[in-house]
Amino acid sequence: MKKSIRDYDLERKTVIIRVDFNVPMKDGVITDDNRIVESLETIKYAMEHGAKVILLSHLGKIKTEEDKKGKSLAPVAAHLDELLGGGKVQFVPETRGALVEKAVSEANFGDIILLENTRFEDVNGKKESKNDPELGAYWASLGEVFINDAFGTSHRNHASNVGIASQLPSAVGFLVEKELRCLVPVTEQPEKPFTVVLGGAKVEDKIGVIRNLVKKADFIVAGGGIANTILKGMGYEVGASLVDDQNLQFCNEILRQNRDKIVLPVDFICTTDLKSNQGTLTKLGQIKPDQIIADVGPETIQLFKQYLDISQTIVWNGNLGVTEYSSFSEGTKATCEILKANHGVTILGGGNTAEAAINFGYKHAFTHISTGGGASLDLLAGEVLPGIEVIDDVCPQKRIAM
């Protein structure tokens, strides 16, 4: 078991917290602040226990100077300060250097300092993403305790998580604790019947999950690109739909070994132009070569409901349709409604599924919505998460003074 933030005496300590503020923004405006809100408990705990808090986060992928445009954490700092009541957060538009050191030195205990996007360090040599030892050591030098509360990046070996934790006393925050408490039991002994709902674009992203959970799941309900790929492998016409051709053989093998477990769509909403936001109800076996499968149809929703209604544990990752368009979001919305009525354990594996469910008004309809799509997939696939593995293990003392 990993140490918790509760295990340290934070009074008059400088605490570095790796948060996940990788939130969607449009024209500098945050469109979904769920990840920021989920981090507040850990941040407030550190403040209220007398710590000076340094926050680190990334925002988007940065490879060039051009990529930096629109990727500053300044709007996030302003929104976080608003959520905390104002006058609490100082934003430093640098990732290291004299300005950072001055801000840390002059801040009072109980204050919060948010540094600039950690992936700005990726422009010259991917120092963040490749866990550059010098960068990790520099960030570690700014504080005395490290807290990982960024579950969404815990599957990455980066300087801002593994690099810092390797050099400071470390623990997980409340958000990461909650993620592990909800997800780990699913990987070990889920209550039966156990159903996995898989959608989304790429089979490749979910190969590990499928291999690991197909052994434990009673049913695999498939939609989106995964269903398209399986159906094509079975010989069905899927038109111009999204298909992961590189993993057709894998899907064929999984289907052959687990045909009684895998539940596939029987009708669809198809279109020849997604941007038209108009679709036609089409049965399996009647899809034309120029059509695109954009969503599952009403018969499929009812079929899926039969399996979901009897399930005591449900894990869902990947939208069942192209939810950016209203006409192709009904399958995903209907699944949200079905899971809302379920009295078992219902978990959304982060990423686009979580974003869609929240946008559709189902934020509180599930047992747990993960803040980390990739991290939750890796954990469910039985992989070790480097950002968690590096954290100090619990020792007999419940509280450690430094």
C-alpha positions in Angstrom: 0.0 0.0 0.0 1.3 3.5 -0.9 1.6 6.3 1.5 -1.2 8.9 1.6 -0.9 12.6 2.0 -2.3 12.0 5.5 0.9 10.2 6.5 3.0 13.4 6.5 3.1 16.3 8.8 2.9 19.2 6.3 3.1 22.1 8.7 5.6 24.6 7.3 6.7 22.3 4.6 6.9 23.1 0.9 4.8 20.5 -0.8 5.0 19.7 -4.6 1.7 18.3 -5.9 1.6 16.9 -9.4 -2.0 17.5 -10.5 -3.7 16.8 -13.8 -5.0 20.1 -15.1 -5.0 18.8 -18.7 -8.5 20.2 -19.3 -10.2 21.0 -22.6 -10.2 24.6 -23.6 -11.6 26.6 -26.5 -10.3 30.1 -27.2 -8.7 30.2 -23.8 -11.9 29.2 -22.0 -12.1 26.0 -20.0 -15.0 23.9 -21.3 -14.8 21.1 -18.6 -13.2 21.8 -15.3 -13.8 18.3 -13.8 -10.1 17.5 -13.4 -9.5 20.8 -11.5 -12.5 20.3 -9.2 -11.4 16.7 -8.5 -8.0 18.0 -7.3 -9.4 20.5 -4.8 -9.6 18.1 -1.9 -5.8 17.4 -1.9 -4.9 21.0 -2.6 -7.1 22.3 0.3 -5.8 19.6 2.6 -2.2 20.8 2.1 -3.1 24.4 2.5 -5.1 23.8 5.6 -2.3 21.8 7.2 0.2 24.7 6.9 2.0 23.8 3.6 3.3 26.0 0.9 2.0 24.4 -2.2 3.7 24.1 -5.6 1.5 22.7 -8.4 2.8 21.1 -11.5 0.7 20.0 -14.5 0.9 19.6 -18.2 -1.6 20.8 -20.8 -1.8 19.1 -24.2 1.1 17.8 -26.2 4.1 20.1 -26.9 6.7 19.3 -29.5 7.6 22.7 -31.0 7.5 26.4 -30.0 4.4 26.8 -32.1 2.7 24.1 -30.0 3.0 26.4 -27.0 0.4 28.8 -28.3 -2.9 28.3 -26.4 -1.3 25.8 -24.0 -0.4 28.1 -21.1 -1.8 27.2 -17.7 -2.6 30.9 -17.0 -6.3 30.4 -17.6 -6.2 27.3 -15.3 -4.5 29.3 -12.6 -7.2 32.0 -12.8 -10.0 29.4 -12.6 -8.4 27.5 -9.8 -8.1 30.7 -7.8 -11.7 31.4 -8.4 -12.7 28.0 -7.1 -10.6 28.5 -4.0 -12.2 31.9 -3.2 -9.6 34.3 -4.7 -6.2 35.6 -3.7 -4.8 32.1 -3.2 -3.0 31.2 -6.4 0.1 32.7 -8.0 0.9 31.7 -11.5 4.5 31.7 -12.6 4.9 31.7 -16.4 8.1 29.7 -16.3 8.9 26.0 -15.6 12.3 26.8 -13.9 14.7 29.6 -13.2 15.1 32.7 -11.1 11.4 33.7 -11.4 10.3 30.3 -10.1 12.8 30.3 -7.2 11.8 33.8 -6.2 8.1 33.0 -6.2 8.7 29.9 -4.0 11.0 31.7 -1.7 8.6 34.6 -1.1 5.4 32.7 -0.9 3.8 32.3 2.5 2.7 28.9 4.0 -0.9 28.4 2.9 -0.2 29.9 -0.5 -0.3 28.1 -3.9 2.1 28.5 -6.8 1.2 27.0 -10.2 4.2 26.7 -12.6 3.8 26.9 -16.3 2.9 23.8 -18.4 5.5 21.1 -17.6 5.6 19.9 -21.3 7.0 23.2 -22.4 10.2 21.4 -21.3 9.6 19.0 -24.2 10.5 21.5 -26.9 14.3 20.9 -26.4 14.9 17.2 -26.0 11.6 16.1 -24.4 13.0 16.6 -21.0 9.6 16.2 -19.2 8.3 13.2 -21.2 11.7 11.4 -21.1 12.2 12.0 -17.4 15.4 14.0 -17.7 17.3 13.4 -14.4 18.5 17.0 -14.2 14.9 18.4 -14.6 13.5 16.0 -12.1 16.2 17.0 -9.6 15.6 20.7 -10.2 11.9 20.4 -9.5 12.5 18.2 -6.5 14.9 20.9 -5.1 12.0 23.3 -4.8 10.2 21.3 -2.2 10.4 18.8 0.7 7.4 16.4 0.0 6.0 15.2 -3.2 2.3 14.2 -3.7 1.1 12.5 -6.9 -2.5 13.5 -7.4 -2.4 13.2 -11.2 -3.9 9.8 -11.9 -4.2 10.7 -15.6 -0.4 10.8 -16.0 0.5 8.0 -13.6 1.0 5.6 -16.5 3.8 7.9 -17.8 7.5 7.9 -16.6 7.9 11.7 -16.6 10.2 14.1 -14.8 7.2 15.7 -13.0 6.1 12.5 -11.4 8.7 9.7 -11.3 11.6 12.1 -11.5 10.5 14.1 -8.4 9.2 11.1 -6.4 12.5 9.4 -6.8 14.2 12.1 -4.8 11.7 13.2 -2.2 9.5 11.6 0.5 6.3 10.9 -1.5 2.7 9.9 -1.2 -0.5 9.9 -3.2 -3.3 12.5 -2.9 -7.0 11.9 -2.4 -7.8 11.8 -6.1 -5.3 9.0 -6.8 -6.5 7.2 -3.6 -10.0 7.3 -4.9 -9.0 6.0 -8.3 -7.1 3.1 -6.9 -9.9 2.2 -4.4 -12.4 2.1 -7.2 -10.4 0.5 -10.0 -8.2 -2.1 -8.3 -11.1 -4.3 -7.0 -12.3 -4.6 -10.6 -8.9 -6.0 -11.7 -9.0 -8.5 -8.8 -12.4 -9.7 -7.8 -15.3 -7.9 -9.5 -18.8 -8.8 -8.4 -20.6 -10.9 -11.0 -22.0 -10.7 -13.5 -19.2 -8.5 -14.8 -19.6 -6.6 -18.1 -17.1 -4.5 -20.0 -18.4 -2.0 -22.5 -15.8 -1.1 -25.1 -16.1 1.5 -27.8 -14.0 4.3 -29.2 -11.8 4.5 -32.2 -8.8 2.2 -31.9 -8.6 -1.4 -30.9 -4.8 -1.0 -30.3 -5.5 1.2 -27.3 -7.6 -1.5 -25.6 -5.7 -4.7 -26.6 -4.3 -5.1 -23.1 -7.7 -4.4 -21.4 -9.4 -6.9 -23.7 -6.8 -9.6 -23.1 -6.9 -9.1 -19.3 -10.6 -8.6 -18.7 -11.9 -11.1 -21.2 -10.7 -13.8 -18.7 -12.7 -12.2 -15.9 -15.7 -10.6 -17.7 -19.0 -12.4 -18.2 -19.8 -10.2 -21.2 -17.9 -7.8 -23.5 -20.4 -5.3 -25.1 -18.8 -3.7 -28.1 -19.5 -0.6 -30.1 -17.6 2.1 -32.0 -14.5 1.2 -33.9 -13.9 -2.0 -32.0 -17.3 -3.4 -33.1 -16.7 -2.2 -36.6 -13.3 -4.1 -36.7 -14.8 -7.3 -35.2 -17.7 -7.2 -37.7 -15.4 -6.7 -40.7 -13.3 -9.6 -39.5 -16.5 -11.7 -39.5 -17.1 -10.8 -43.1 -19.7 -8.1 -42.8 -19.7 -4.9 -44.9 -19.0 -1.9 -42.7 -18.6 0.6 -45.6 -16.3 3.5 -45.0 -16.5 3.2 -41.2 -13.6 3.5 -38.9 -11.8 0.2 -38.7 -8.5 -0.8 -37.1 -7.2 -3.0 -39.9 -3.9 -3.7 -38.2 -5.7 -5.5 -35.4 -8.2 -7.5 -37.4 -6.4 -10.8 -36.6 -6.4 -10.0 -32.9 -10.2 -9.3 -33.0 -10.8 -12.5 -34.9 -8.9 -14.5 -32.4 -10.6 -12.9 -29.4 -14.0 -13.5 -31.0 -13.2 -17.2 -31.8 -12.1 -17.9 -28.2 -14.9 -15.9 -26.5 -17.9 -15.9 -28.9 -20.4 -16.5 -26.1 -19.2 -13.5 -24.2 -19.0 -10.8 -27.0 -22.2 -8.8 -27.7 -22.2 -7.0 -31.0 -24.5 -4.4 -32.5 -27.4 -5.5 -34.8 -28.4 -2.1 -36.2 -26.8 1.3 -36.7 -27.2 4.9 -37.5 -25.2 5.4 -40.8 -24.3 8.4 -42.8 -22.3 9.3 -45.9 -21.2 12.6 -44.3 -20.6 13.0 -40.5 -20.7 16.8 -40.8 -24.3 16.6 -42.1 -25.4 15.5 -38.7 -28.0 13.3 -40.4 -28.2 9.5 -40.3 -30.2 6.6 -41.6 -31.2 3.5 -39.5 -29.5 0.5 -41.1 -29.5 -3.1 -40.2 -26.4 -5.3 -39.9 -25.8 -6.8 -43.3 -27.4 -3.9 -45.2 -24.6 -1.3 -44.9 -23.5 0.2 -48.2 -19.9 0.7 -49.2 -20.1 4.5 -49.0 -21.8 4.5 -45.6 -20.2 5.3 -42.3 -21.3 3.7 -39.0 -21.8 6.8 -36.8 -23.8 5.3 -33.9 -25.5 2.1 -32.7 -29.3 1.8 -33.4 -32.3 1.3 -31.1 -32.4 -2.5 -31.3 -28.7 -2.6 -30.3 -29.4 -0.3 -27.4 -32.1 -2.7 -26.2 -29.9 -5.7 -26.7 -27.1 -4.1 -24.7 -29.6 -3.2 -22.0 -30.5 -6.8 -21.4 -26.9 -7.6 -20.5 -26.2 -4.3 -18.6 -29.4 -4.6 -16.5 -28.3 -8.0 -15.0 -24.7 -6.9 -14.4 -23.4 -6.1 -10.9 -20.1 -4.6 -12.1 -19.7 -2.6 -15.3 -16.6 -0.9 -16.7 -17.1 1.3 -19.7 -14.4 2.8 -21.9 -15.0 4.4 -25.4 -18.0 6.1 -26.9 -20.5 4.0 -28.9 -21.0 6.7 -31.5 -19.5 10.0 -32.9 -20.7 12.0 -29.9 -19.4 15.3 -31.3 -22.6 15.3 -33.4 -26.0 15.3 -31.7 -27.6 12.8 -34.1 -24.8 10.3 -33.4 -24.8 10.5 -29.6 -28.0 8.6 -28.7 -26.3 5.3 -28.2 -23.8 6.8 -25.7 -26.6 8.8 -24.0 -28.8 5.7 -23.7 -26.0 3.7 -22.2 -25.5 6.5 -19.6 -29.2 6.2 -18.7 -29.0 2.5 -18.4 -26.0 2.6 -16.1 -27.6 5.4 -14.1 -30.4 3.0 -13.2 -28.0 0.1 -12.4 -27.6 -0.5 -8.6 -24.2 -2.3 -9.0 -20.7 -0.9 -9.5 -20.5 1.3 -12.6 -17.2 2.7 -13.7 -16.3 5.0 -16.6 -12.7 4.7 -17.6 -12.0 8.3 -18.3 -11.1 10.0 -21.6 -13.7 10.8 -24.1 -16.3 8.7 -22.4 -16.1 10.6 -19.2 -16.1 13.9 -21.0 -19.2 12.9 -23.0 -21.1 11.6 -19.9 -20.4 14.7 -18.0 -21.4 17.0 -20.9 -24.7 15.0 -21.2 -25.5 15.6 -17.5 -24.5 12.3 -16.1 -21.6 13.3 -13.8 -23.2 11.9 -10.7 -24.9 8.9 -12.3 -22.0 6.4 -11.8 -20.1 4.8 -9.0 -16.9 6.3 -10.3 -15.7 8.4 -13.3 -12.0 8.1 -13.8 -9.9 11.2 -14.5 -7.4 9.1 -16.5 -8.3 7.4 -19.7 -4.9 5.9 -20.5 -4.0 5.3 -16.9 -7.3 3.5 -16.2 -6.8 1.4 -19.3 -3.3 0.4 -18.3 -4.4 -0.4 -14.7 -7.3 -2.5 -16.0 -4.9 -4.3 -18.4 -2.8 -5.3 -15.4 0.0 -3.0 -16.2 2.2 -1.3 -13.5 1.8 2.5 -13.4 5.2 4.1 -13.0 3.8 7.2 -11.3 2.2 5.0 -8.6 4.9 2.4 -8.3 7.6 5.0 -7.4 5.6 6.3 -4.5 6.8 5.4 -1.0 5.2 2.4 0.6 3.4 2.6 3.9 5.5 2.1 7.0 4.4 1.4 10.6 4.3 5.1 11.5 1.0 6.7 10.8 2.4 10.2 10.7 5.9 11.2 9.8 7.6 14.4 11.0 10.5 15.7 9.0 
